[in-house]
Structures are given as structure tokens and as C-alpha cells.
Amino acid sequence: MGFHEVRFPANLSFGSVGGPERRTEIVTLANGYEERNAPWAHARRRYDAGVGMRSLDDIETLIAFFEARRGQLFGFRWKDWSDFRSAVPSKAITPTDQVIGTGDGVRTAFPVIKAYASGGESYLRPIRKLVSGTVVAAIEGEDRREGVDFEVDTAGGQILFDVPPDIGVAVSAGFEFDVPVRFDTDRIQTSVASFQAGDALSVPVVEVRL
């Protein structure tokens, strides 16, 4: 599957609307009870890129980006302004934000995850697209240095340690991340008159599995 390691202009995605989508199959039984099943292990996010357009220059930028991706053909990075950090918005990113694994003395590659917890339940979301220059890591709470102790696979969402963490130690990380997406249409319809009248474009964007 084709993917371009380029981010949709962040100033345009800032005004977008969207978020996670789950798929739940519900069957109502004859006695009124329900059976519910979730065929998706992970949520899929959807956004509308058109809402963030504020000028004709923005529309020109959007069309150029759309053409360079060949419509739906190639995926790209998207900054979800409501959820793009390992820490809550009010706090700074730290190396202990998210526990991403436990050392076994052999493994050096640790896929990055983000935990969502509420009411005693939690969900672990795989993070596939890390933002370069934002990743910090720690082993058993002790900071490690990028370029010295570890490298970052920003395209694959992994932290690669030079030396395997010891058995039983906690490996943690802090980071910013993007969402891998593609356009969910092969057509963009624009009207200068409608835009100047305040009408918003509709440019759907959907998360892709990697």
C-alpha cells in the first residue's frame, strides 16, 4: 500500500472535525436481550479536511496536496489536534508518559503504544507514525538519549535500543504522533462564489491500517 511520509498542512487540519469510529454489531434476541460483538480490535478515525479552509490560498494548498497524493491512491500523515501527544494537553511530554514494554534481555525493538484508561478498563492503541524530534525514552525511569542509547523508527512507530533492556525492567516513552490516513474521495468540488459566501468544503479523510 502506497504511503507518502508527508503531513497534511497542520494549519489546515487545525480547524477540521472528526475523531475515532468503532464498529459494533448488535443483535437483539427474541427475549429482548442483546448480543454485542466488536469485529474491529482498534478504532478507525475519520476527519473532514474541508472545514479548516479559511482562504482561497488554503484551497489552492489543499488541491495541490490532493493531486500530489493522486486522490485516494497514496496515504499521508495527519495531525489530530485533539489527540497527538503521549501526555495530556496541559502537561509536558516526559520519558515516563507511556509504558511501551518490559525488557527481556534480548529484544531491542519496542513498538510504541498509547494507553486510554477509564473506569478500570483500558485500551492500548498502536502508534504507527511518530514525529521526528519529539521522542524521549526511559528504562526503569532513567532517561535515555536518542542517538546514543536508542534510535527512532518514525515511519514504523518503534524505538530501537542499542542494548537490550534487562529482564523485567519497564520501558517507557513520551512522544508526539500523527495518524496515517488517506483521502476518502477521488473528487474535490470547489466553488469560489460558495466559499466566499461562507460555505465549507467537504473533504473526507479516513485512517488507514498499517
C-alpha positions as a printed NumPy array, in Angstrom:
array([[  0.   ,   0.   ,   0.   ],
       [  1.449,   3.352,  -1.077],
       [  2.195,   5.866,   1.662],
       [  3.889,   9.252,   1.488],
       [  5.762,  10.302,   4.63 ],
       [  4.419,  13.837,   4.429],
       [  1.997,  15.597,   6.765],
       [ -1.157,  17.343,   5.655],
       [ -0.567,  21.062,   6.415],
       [ -1.125,  21.351,  10.16 ],
       [ -2.577,  24.835,   9.937],
       [ -5.355,  23.449,   7.724],
       [ -6.093,  20.381,   9.844],
       [ -6.369,  22.608,  12.932],
       [ -9.946,  23.579,  12.085],
       [-11.073,  20.12 ,  10.985],
       [-13.711,  17.968,  12.66 ],
       [-13.507,  14.244,  13.308],
       [-12.408,  11.53 ,  15.687],
       [-12.479,   7.781,  16.39 ],
       [-15.046,   5.431,  14.917],
       [-15.844,   1.975,  16.302],
       [-17.816,  -0.831,  14.668],
       [-20.193,  -2.738,  16.917],
       [-22.54 ,  -5.464,  15.707],
       [-25.704,  -5.663,  17.826],
       [-28.271,  -8.447,  17.648],
       [-31.492,  -8.105,  19.621],
       [-32.744, -11.512,  20.756],
       [-36.372, -12.615,  20.98 ],
       [-36.363, -12.117,  24.757],
       [-35.209,  -8.506,  24.389],
       [-31.622,  -9.078,  25.472],
       [-28.767,  -8.049,  23.206],
       [-25.628,  -9.703,  21.962],
       [-22.854,  -7.287,  21.029],
       [-19.69 ,  -8.018,  19.093],
       [-16.786,  -5.778,  18.065],
       [-15.171,  -7.026,  14.824],
       [-12.547,  -4.252,  14.963],
       [ -9.797,  -4.504,  17.568],
       [ -8.889,  -0.849,  17.012],
       [-10.859,   2.298,  16.271],
       [-10.639,   3.935,  12.864],
       [-10.534,   7.717,  12.747],
       [-12.328,   9.932,  10.278],
       [-11.931,  13.646,   9.636],
       [-13.192,  16.359,   7.322],
       [-10.305,  18.412,   5.955],
       [-12.538,  20.935,   4.221],
       [-13.773,  22.627,   7.381],
       [-10.353,  24.149,   8.058],
       [-10.206,  26.125,   4.797],
       [-10.132,  29.865,   5.544],
       [ -8.955,  31.43 ,   2.3  ],
       [ -8.559,  30.751,  -1.411],
       [ -4.857,  30.187,  -0.764],
       [ -5.838,  27.377,   1.61 ],
       [ -7.956,  25.793,  -1.123],
       [ -5.033,  26.005,  -3.554],
       [ -2.812,  24.278,  -0.965],
       [ -5.452,  21.585,  -0.455],
       [ -5.796,  20.898,  -4.185],
       [ -2.015,  20.692,  -4.616],
       [ -1.767,  18.218,  -1.731],
       [ -4.699,  16.195,  -3.105],
       [ -3.164,  15.998,  -6.577],
       [  0.259,  15.009,  -5.231],
       [ -1.38 ,  12.111,  -3.342],
       [ -3.305,  11.129,  -6.522],
       [ -6.577,  11.332,  -4.632],
       [ -7.143,   8.138,  -2.616],
       [ -4.098,   6.347,  -4.015],
       [ -1.426,   7.359,  -1.504],
       [ -1.728,   7.707,   2.25 ],
       [ -0.208,  10.532,   4.263],
       [  0.242,  11.844,   7.799],
       [ -2.462,  13.787,   9.608],
       [ -2.154,  15.785,  12.824],
       [ -5.19 ,  15.208,  15.019],
       [ -5.109,  18.347,  17.152],
       [ -7.351,  16.742,  19.773],
       [ -5.044,  13.749,  20.297],
       [ -1.413,  13.909,  19.146],
       [  0.695,  13.589,  22.325],
       [  1.644,  10.935,  24.867],
       [  0.693,  13.298,  27.7  ],
       [ -2.478,  15.263,  28.387],
       [ -2.534,  18.71 ,  26.732],
       [ -1.87 ,  20.562,  29.996],
       [  1.356,  18.692,  30.783],
       [  4.79 ,  18.477,  29.187],
       [  5.882,  15.29 ,  27.453],
       [  8.151,  13.146,  29.65 ],
       [ 10.022,   9.844,  29.106],
       [  7.666,   8.048,  31.507],
       [  4.358,   9.055,  29.892],
       [  3.576,   5.65 ,  28.39 ],
       [  4.87 ,   2.192,  29.311],
       [  5.577,   0.501,  25.989],
       [  7.004,  -2.809,  27.155],
       [  9.125,  -4.853,  29.533],
       [ 12.704,  -5.842,  28.898],
       [ 13.628,  -9.485,  28.372],
       [ 17.38 ,  -9.113,  27.874],
       [ 17.067,  -9.924,  24.155],
       [ 14.586,  -7.604,  22.461],
       [ 15.782,  -4.2  ,  21.283],
       [ 12.759,  -3.018,  19.237],
       [  9.731,  -1.7  ,  21.123],
       [  6.593,  -0.679,  19.202],
       [  5.076,   2.48 ,  20.65 ],
       [  1.598,   2.399,  22.162],
       [ -0.699,   4.849,  23.926],
       [ -3.   ,   3.759,  26.741],
       [ -6.549,   5.081,  27.173],
       [ -7.984,   4.273,  30.623],
       [-11.369,   4.916,  32.196],
       [-13.42 ,   3.214,  34.899],
       [-10.982,   0.379,  35.426],
       [-10.854,  -0.507,  31.729],
       [ -8.096,   0.393,  29.293],
       [ -7.347,   0.252,  25.585],
       [ -3.86 ,   0.14 ,  24.054],
       [ -3.595,   1.978,  20.749],
       [ -0.683,   1.158,  18.409],
       [  1.118,   4.337,  17.312],
       [  2.452,   3.936,  13.77 ],
       [  3.677,   7.425,  12.846],
       [  5.964,   9.144,  15.345],
       [  7.009,  12.766,  14.873],
       [ 10.751,  13.215,  14.449],
       [ 12.498,  15.11 ,  17.239],
       [  9.71 ,  14.63 ,  19.805],
       [ 10.507,  11.145,  21.151],
       [ 12.025,  10.668,  24.598],
       [ 12.511,   7.321,  26.338],
       [ 13.434,   5.797,  29.682],
       [ 14.326,   2.396,  31.098],
       [ 13.114,   1.796,  34.64 ],
       [ 12.55 ,   5.557,  34.954],
       [ 16.073,   6.548,  33.888],
       [ 16.257,   8.798,  30.83 ],
       [ 17.937,   7.523,  27.694],
       [ 19.343,   9.698,  24.903],
       [ 18.287,   9.47 ,  21.286],
       [ 21.257,   8.901,  19.002],
       [ 23.275,   7.466,  21.891],
       [ 21.11 ,   4.873,  23.612],
       [ 18.321,   4.458,  21.067],
       [ 17.114,   5.332,  17.58 ],
       [ 13.579,   6.098,  16.456],
       [ 11.771,   4.495,  13.535],
       [  9.354,   7.346,  12.865],
       [  7.756,   5.62 ,   9.856],
       [  7.164,   2.335,  11.676],
       [  6.395,   3.58 ,  15.188],
       [  9.246,   1.838,  17.005],
       [ 12.022,   2.709,  19.433],
       [ 15.213,   0.751,  18.767],
       [ 17.637,   0.425,  21.691],
       [ 21.323,  -0.181,  21.086],
       [ 21.47 ,  -2.574,  24.059],
       [ 18.554,  -4.832,  25.021],
       [ 16.867,  -3.67 ,  28.25 ],
       [ 17.422,  -6.068,  31.145],
       [ 14.877,  -8.703,  32.109],
       [ 11.868,  -7.291,  33.913],
       [ 12.644,  -3.564,  33.571],
       [  9.929,  -1.165,  32.415],
       [ 10.479,   0.595,  29.088],
       [  8.592,   3.872,  28.682],
       [  8.407,   6.747,  26.243],
       [  6.968,  10.183,  25.556],
       [  6.217,  11.419,  22.043],
       [  4.096,  13.247,  19.526],
       [  2.465,  11.296,  16.718],
       [  0.478,  11.574,  13.513],
       [ -2.39 ,   9.458,  12.201],
       [ -1.846,   7.544,   8.921],
       [ -4.729,   8.492,   6.636],
       [ -5.842,   8.81 ,   3.024],
       [ -8.445,  10.896,   1.26 ],
       [-11.802,   9.147,   1.259],
       [-12.786,  10.599,  -2.106],
       [-11.313,  10.902,  -5.568],
       [-13.069,  14.187,  -6.228],
       [-12.924,  17.68 ,  -4.75 ],
       [-15.607,  20.125,  -5.782],
       [-14.873,  23.8  ,  -5.224],
       [-16.816,  26.982,  -5.892],
       [-15.221,  30.352,  -5.278],
       [-18.622,  32.021,  -5.001],
       [-19.909,  29.472,  -2.48 ],
       [-16.697,  29.62 ,  -0.473],
       [-16.809,  33.406,  -0.25 ],
       [-20.429,  33.101,   0.88 ],
       [-19.285,  31.038,   3.841],
       [-19.995,  27.507,   2.612],
       [-17.482,  24.876,   3.782],
       [-15.928,  22.261,   1.519],
       [-16.349,  18.588,   2.307],
       [-13.057,  16.682,   2.005],
       [-13.344,  13.376,   3.926],
       [-10.196,  11.755,   5.264],
       [-10.042,   8.262,   6.795],
       [ -7.41 ,   6.405,   8.819],
       [ -5.595,   3.512,   7.137],
       [ -4.316,   0.32 ,   8.735],
       [ -0.567,  -0.195,   8.508]])
